[in-house]
Amino acid sequence: MSTINIQAFMPTKQQKFIIDTNVLIKLLYPAMPSKETVPYEELYKNIIKSKAEIIISSVQISEFVNRCIRFQYQLWTKDNGVDLDFKTGYRETDDYRNSMNAILEIIKSDILSVSSCLDDGFSKMNPDTLYQFGFSYDFNDSLVAEIARLNGAILITDDKDFANYSSNIQIVTANKGLLLFH
């Protein structure tokens, strides 16, 4: 893994990118408060301008939907002073339907319109790289790292946890902790 400071990086048309879910949320879901969005917004604009390819997998879409709707659920329970079960209670509300429609529209209009969907290649992934233990393990992060490796894509993330994965990938980030790992 090699990390590149987002401030020193300029994308080219020949490069391929995977934008991690935490960055997609920073860019496209303003309802969820986020730190340090400006460097990622600038890089995203430059990627679009360069006409470089952005690839996206189903695991990233799944994460985006689940994180955003869970955030809406937390807001709704706090605002309404109730503690409904997510699946049996909140899913039956108008807020859930409206929020989910908005999230799906963001995916359709803002993510899929600029990305190439790909099969994740799970059957080709190295289990020794994918299943690593002994640290704060996140299976989805491990999958995204392997997808980036298999597709020769540069990963854009703000998640320091990616320092835990040994995939031979390039990472562009503004995360100071992640930049310590070269």
Secondary structure, 3 states (H helix, E strand, C coil): CEEEEHHHCCCCCCCEEEECHHHHHHHHCCCCCCCCCHHHHHHHHHHHHHCCEEEECHHHHHHHHHHHHHHHHHHHHHHHCCCCCCCCCHHHCHHHHHHHHHHHHHHHHHHCCCCEECCCCHHHCCHHHHCCCCCCCCHHHHHHHHHHHHHCCEEECCCHHHHHCCCCCEEEECCHHHHCCC
